[in-house]
Amino acid sequence: MNSSPKALGKRLDDLARNETRRVQLHDPSLVSVGSPRRQGRLWLVPAVLAVVAMTAMLVVWQRADSPTSVAAGSGDSASITDRGAAAADGDGDALGEGAGEGAGDGRGAGDGDDDSLGEGSLAGGGAGHAECDLAALVPVLRAGIPTFDDQPAGSFAQLADRSQIVVVGDVAELRRAEATGREYIELVVEHAVDVVTGVARPDVDVIAYGAEWADSSPDPLAEPIAFDGLTVIAFVSPWSGVRGGWAPGVEGLYVGCGFDSPHPAVIENAAGPDDPAEPTVAELQAALGVSATEIARQAAARAAAQAAAPDRAEADETDDEQAVIDAADEAAGAAEDAARAAAQAAAEAEAARVAQEAQDEARREQERIDALGSLAPATLPEARERWQQTQITDYRLYYGESVAGGQGTPAVVDVVAGDIVHAVDGFGAVPNELDHAWTVVGLFDAIEAADVVQDVTFESTLGYPTEVRFDPDATIDGDEVHVHSVELVTSAELAAANARVDAWLASIGPPIDPPTQLIARHERSGENPGALRMLFTRPDFDAFSYRADESVCILVRHKSVDDSSQYTGEDVATCAGTTDFARWALQLTRTPPTGLGYILVVPALDDLEEGWTVSAEVGELEVTEHAALLVVDEEDILPPGPFRITLEFHCSCGDETYVLPFG
Amino acid sequence: MDFPDFFRAEADQLLRFCWMLTLDAEEAADLAQEVMERAYTRWDDFQAPGQNPAGWVRTVAVNLSRSRWRRVRRFRSLLPRLVSRPAVTAVASDPDLAVALDGLAARQREAVALRYWADLPLAECAHEMGISLGSVKQHLARAHRHLAATLDPAVLEELVL
């Protein structure tokens, strides 16, 4: 062995290289940095813009009169009518096709008057103020957006899956902004609401996307334009590259003149065959699977908010402005509370029914499986027969796979009626082709058809392969497949576990207003913020629990970190699947002012239901029905040596005691 | 150099460096990602003459790792049965070296990574760690003693501290 410093460096490098080969970084200038694992999504990002903008077809706006009259209009007409618009290839389809067609030809601005973008006008009643006229407005919103080679979502529902949240809100203002040397259009949004959960999202106050004004004529958005009655539907995800931190997907931006009016797409349209092309908010909610009760509740809340708006306007003219605003707020709040209570009662009844059905189905399935015995199949035919006997056709499969000994990638595959309906790789991205993912039957078929099967093991009860190495074609090098760590959760198990966790969360307490700006940084927590429940609250931090999809998560927020301030990295989030609700312990980092350290323990559901105790040799324990918090002074305990935390869990499945040395 | 070029050139290096600080691939990725995001947001500042963004990201990584990652990892080492993540030594491709690194204090590991992996002169190690030259030597000397006790002493015999 070479024993020079260089050799140590090389050995360090080899070790680090091997240990990090399963993870990768994402260029913040090219991807949505708020969700770095969401690969394969094309966002309106500056670097893409910078590259593509030169080749994309640019929309041209030829002003008829004063260049600044739109933004700082004199009140007669902030007109954007009669402007010419030309795409680089002259066909006027600036955003949907033809990326690169105009590459290098230097066109795009000012040479294509034949394709007008707008027939309407932004008739304004005051300086920098415009009414809702989509015919005039949409071209403005499109101006300067490059063409994207986007992979269409296929439907609103699929686009929602790709996005962190889907919000609706009032657009108060439009403007072009510049950051890090690039230009963006910013929509200043008021009253943003997550259309799926109905939770207000005041943190989504600015939605921004790359749009560079490359025309020689003055930029109509150089100064902000205020609007009345303009509404937006946006499928957005966090992106720290812009002010406000939210960016829409290519297919993720729709505007309308009121929530009940059609919302045409600004850029690309994600509407699927069964979706309305220009949805109202209610139509979008229906397309996203929101219950009729929830749709009605949100509509009532919006109506209440709108009813309050005129009162606010009048309040501007009274001496008692604040009192009127307060009254309007109170009325709106009361209406919303009433609607929420009614909807919640209906939702709880429905949830109870669904939970019971899930439990019943899981029990029936378990009985069927128990009857199969637990002797692991020894041969492929035996295993296949065992699997067929289970009659399981709906399930989720977790596995890792590598080909030819190369870098592997984990995958999660959802199967319904034997067919793959959804699959993601280890980074949360949807593979381009679902047939690259495995089903149990697909694995059986592949093993059966392989030229060589090096080794294979089967799950003892259900019979599915848990690990297999095979060579599909012995005449070809480099096609050897290794599928490993295969775990299967049936849909019935999943539904039962979800219902169980939901019941557990409900026992903790009512949902609380989430720290939205913060949890948005934790990818999954943003998807179901309405379910956040508080485990512990202390002067220096809050600990929450919530369910997100098929995971249950713990999130710790230090209060020293303001929601609007920069993330300091001091907060903690961790998740586990609802089917294997884990025993957890988290160190909550020491907060400098107090010098205290915390250890948060969340027992497993089985333990919670059957009994658990916790004790510690040092520190102070705060124990609730759901969790325990050990408070220690790190500076004091480190010098004396180890101490123990003893956790005793009691379960019919077996008691366990954990003794945790510290120090 | 624009940011994408910098990212392509440095991302893997930074990721490996962060792994040496955290000894955990996922934490390293999160840490390195955060560092790159910070670098991206202030990329314009690096255009001035004399700027060293590669050094800057290492320094930021060191600083961030001292606050968050060290504490999280230390705690995880206390809870082997409650936290399912395997110990670094159980999954390492070079378990001897991983064990040795795992036994180093964070500052010692920083110094080793900068001196022997990044191949920086001692003065630059001190600069990037934000400590004095003497402190770097002290950390490296202690690291050497530990490594010598853990690894084959012959491996370290010729190390120049």
Interface residues (C-beta under 8 A of the other chain):
Chain A: M1 S3 S4 P5 K6 A7 L8 G9 R11 L12 D13 D14 L15 A16 R17 N18 E19 T20 R22 V23 Q24 L25 H26 D27 P28 S29 L30 V33 P36 A47 T180 G181 S240 G241 Y567 T568 G569 E570 V572 A582 R583 W584 A585 L586 Q587 T589 R590 I599 V601 L647 Y658 L660 P661 F662
Chain B: F3 P4 F7 R8 A11 D12 L14 L15 R16 F17 W19 M20 L23 A25 E26 A28 A29 A32 Q33 E34 M36 E37 Y40 T41 W43 D44 L64 S67 R68 R71 V72 R74 F75 R76 L78 L79 R81 L82 V83 S84 V88 V91 A92 S93 D94 L97 A98 L101 V112 A113 R115 Y116 W117 D119 D152 A154 V155 L156 E157 E158 L159 V160
